[in-house]
Amino acid sequence: MTRFAWHPKFGIYQKYCVVIVDGTIAIPESFSFDQAATLPLAYLTAALGLYTSMQLPLPLDAAGKVTPSITGETLLVWGGSSSVGALAVQLGVISGFRVISTASPRNFEYVKSLGAEKVLDYRDADIVDQIKALAPGLRYAYDAISENGSIEATFSALDHPAAEVVLVLPFSGAVPGSTRTHYNLAGGIYGPGHEAALSSLIPLWDALMRQGKVIPNPVKVMPNGLNSIDEGFDLMRQGKVSGVKLVYHPQETRI
Ligand SMILES: NC(=O)c1ccc[n+]([C@@H]2O[C@H](COP(=O)([O-])OP(=O)(O)OC[C@H]3O[C@@H](n4cnc5c(N)ncnc54)[C@H](OP(=O)(O)O)[C@@H]3O)[C@@H](O)[C@H]2O)c1
């Protein structure tokens, strides 16, 4: 048998691909395919960090109803306007956290619409002090950016003897003694040894979608399918992808 992901039929950049059935859910009628396409990577990255790495309780009751499971805690989501950050904000709120986040001012209202109580400008020189004033004794953080100083700023904002932060990129720098860091590759969930994560996070995703709890990322559909991939990467390199997910229709590629 071909190992998962070693054969092109499992790959992306194509209209149809083969997936393992335990890793899929039905798309509710209320979602377009473009909207649904924004969710798997962002959802799994956010959910793995919160529920598998941090081992927070799933926000699901015994009957499968989405129900908050955390009380009296604040979650900092650094980069709430990114695709992963938008899902971390939403999952944090759904779990019962009071969520505070960072973004550019043009995306403040967007991140608030996802449920964040307060959104701060990450470019402010006193950003750490602003977070500390809003969330003294902060224990939990999700750094959805994990570069350009966000990790160090997040460490500085935490103030708890058992602080925990999820990172989305590998980090080899110094970690404060009181802080535990977590890092996962979302795609790893489909590999051997991750059956437990898959069997809890996929039913949660299904429940969230069916019960109308998840807002997909705003979508920007790129023209001419795969012909626009380079343009999309250029936009990302230039920091021009802000609060949206680029979506490509491979079947529209001009050969
Ligand atoms: N570990 C995994 O499995 C995994 C999976 C998926 C993604 N990732 C990683 O997660 C990161 C985010 O990916 P994504 O697809 O969610 O990104 P994205 O949506 O393309 O990110 C764009 C957003 O990032 C925000 N941003 C950029 N620099 C920031 C900073 N210093 N502080 C706060 N916000 C900042 C921008 O906010 P404003 O426009 O508001 O300024 C923009 O809205 C990437 O590094 C990606 O490689 C990891």
The ligand as an SDF file (V2000), in Angstrom:
LIG
                    3D

 48 52  0  0  0  0  0  0  0  0999 V2000
    2.2940   24.2520   12.3110 N   0  0  0  0  0  0  0  0  0  0  0  0
    1.4430   24.0650   11.2920 C   0  0  0  0  0  0  0  0  0  0  0  0
    1.0270   22.9580   10.9770 O   0  0  0  0  0  0  0  0  0  0  0  0
    0.9880   25.2660   10.5120 C   0  0  0  0  0  0  0  0  0  0  0  0
   -0.1700   25.1870    9.7340 C   0  0  0  0  0  0  0  0  0  0  0  0
   -0.6110   26.3280    9.0600 C   0  0  0  0  0  0  0  0  0  0  0  0
    0.1180   27.4910    9.1460 C   0  0  0  0  0  0  0  0  0  0  0  0
    1.2780   27.5190    9.8880 N   0  0  0  0  0  0  0  0  0  0  0  0
    2.0580   28.7550   10.0210 C   0  0  0  0  0  0  0  0  0  0  0  0
    1.2170   29.6650   10.7060 O   0  0  0  0  0  0  0  0  0  0  0  0
    1.5240   30.9930   10.3000 C   0  0  0  0  0  0  0  0  0  0  0  0
    0.2400   31.6590    9.9180 C   0  0  0  0  0  0  0  0  0  0  0  0
   -0.2810   31.0360    8.7500 O   0  0  0  0  0  0  0  0  0  0  0  0
   -1.6430   31.5840    8.1210 P   0  0  0  0  0  0  0  0  0  0  0  0
   -1.9240   30.8300    6.8870 O   0  0  0  0  0  0  0  0  0  0  0  0
   -2.6530   31.6380    9.2050 O   0  0  0  0  0  0  0  0  0  0  0  0
   -1.1500   33.0580    7.7670 O   0  0  0  0  0  0  0  0  0  0  0  0
   -1.8840   34.2050    6.9490 P   0  0  0  0  0  0  0  0  0  0  0  0
   -3.3620   34.1080    7.1130 O   0  0  0  0  0  0  0  0  0  0  0  0
   -1.3500   34.2650    5.5710 O   0  0  0  0  0  0  0  0  0  0  0  0
   -1.2930   35.4530    7.7670 O   0  0  0  0  0  0  0  0  0  0  0  0
   -1.5310   36.7400    7.3320 C   0  0  0  0  0  0  0  0  0  0  0  0
   -1.8740   37.5560    8.5620 C   0  0  0  0  0  0  0  0  0  0  0  0
   -0.7400   37.5500    9.4600 O   0  0  0  0  0  0  0  0  0  0  0  0
   -0.8190   38.7120   10.2350 C   0  0  0  0  0  0  0  0  0  0  0  0
    0.5210   39.0240   10.7470 N   0  0  0  0  0  0  0  0  0  0  0  0
    1.6620   39.0640   10.0490 C   0  0  0  0  0  0  0  0  0  0  0  0
    2.7010   39.3720   10.8770 N   0  0  0  0  0  0  0  0  0  0  0  0
    2.1770   39.5240   12.1200 C   0  0  0  0  0  0  0  0  0  0  0  0
    2.7320   39.8300   13.3820 C   0  0  0  0  0  0  0  0  0  0  0  0
    4.0330   40.0570   13.5420 N   0  0  0  0  0  0  0  0  0  0  0  0
    1.8990   39.8720   14.4390 N   0  0  0  0  0  0  0  0  0  0  0  0
    0.5710   39.6460   14.3010 C   0  0  0  0  0  0  0  0  0  0  0  0
   -0.0150   39.3680   13.1240 N   0  0  0  0  0  0  0  0  0  0  0  0
    0.7780   39.3070   12.0410 C   0  0  0  0  0  0  0  0  0  0  0  0
   -1.3550   39.7690    9.3010 C   0  0  0  0  0  0  0  0  0  0  0  0
   -2.1300   40.5930   10.1050 O   0  0  0  0  0  0  0  0  0  0  0  0
   -2.5190   42.1000    9.7400 P   0  0  0  0  0  0  0  0  0  0  0  0
   -2.7950   42.1190    8.2590 O   0  0  0  0  0  0  0  0  0  0  0  0
   -3.7150   42.3320   10.5790 O   0  0  0  0  0  0  0  0  0  0  0  0
   -1.3160   42.9260   10.0960 O   0  0  0  0  0  0  0  0  0  0  0  0
   -2.1920   38.9760    8.2570 C   0  0  0  0  0  0  0  0  0  0  0  0
   -3.5800   39.1370    8.4420 O   0  0  0  0  0  0  0  0  0  0  0  0
    2.5440   30.8640    9.1450 C   0  0  0  0  0  0  0  0  0  0  0  0
    3.8330   31.0430    9.6670 O   0  0  0  0  0  0  0  0  0  0  0  0
    2.3730   29.4190    8.6930 C   0  0  0  0  0  0  0  0  0  0  0  0
    3.5470   28.8780    8.1260 O   0  0  0  0  0  0  0  0  0  0  0  0
    1.7180   26.4510   10.5910 C   0  0  0  0  0  0  0  0  0  0  0  0
  1  2  1  0
  2  3  2  0
  2  4  1  0
  4  5  1  0
  4 48  2  0
  5  6  2  0
  6  7  1  0
  7  8  2  0
  8  9  1  0
  8 48  1  0
  9 10  1  0
  9 46  1  0
 10 11  1  0
 11 12  1  0
 11 44  1  0
 12 13  1  0
 13 14  1  0
 14 15  2  0
 14 16  1  0
 14 17  1  0
 17 18  1  0
 18 19  2  0
 18 20  1  0
 18 21  1  0
 21 22  1  0
 22 23  1  0
 23 24  1  0
 23 42  1  0
 24 25  1  0
 25 26  1  0
 25 36  1  0
 26 27  1  0
 26 35  1  0
 27 28  2  0
 28 29  1  0
 29 30  1  0
 29 35  2  0
 30 31  1  0
 30 32  2  0
 32 33  1  0
 33 34  2  0
 34 35  1  0
 36 37  1  0
 36 42  1  0
 37 38  1  0
 38 39  2  0
 38 40  1  0
 38 41  1  0
 42 43  1  0
 44 45  1  0
 44 46  1  0
 46 47  1  0
M  CHG  2   8   1  16  -1
M  END
$$$$
